[in-house]
Amino acid sequence: MSFVAWPSWRFGPGGASGIFEKPEDVPVGWYPPEEAHLIVEPDAAKPEDGPDAHGGYYKTALIQMLRKEGEKIHANAAPRTLYEKLVALGKITVE
């Protein structure tokens, strides 16, 4: 794992970018330059359920949301497990 010094530059959807003081300040869906390929544009189709996504969310976004809540995340957790945890926390509403 690489060392990240804070404040740190992050990129988001729509070409947005900004400097954030700490990890908790980074919005969901924003990534460091080396992970900018993970950015999902707002009008992009939702991902299909599978090993990298569940419920219309990519695993990386689910992990970011849980980290913002201070929740522990197991590296090998399935996207479905992460999704269900966020539903239980009330951070994702099921239609």
Buried (B, 14 or more C-beta within 10 A) or exposed (E): EEEEEEEBEBBBBEEEEBEBEEEEBBEBBBBBEEEEEBBBEEEEEEBEBEEEBBBBBBBBBBBBBBBBEEBEBEEEBBBBBBBBBBEEEEBBEEE
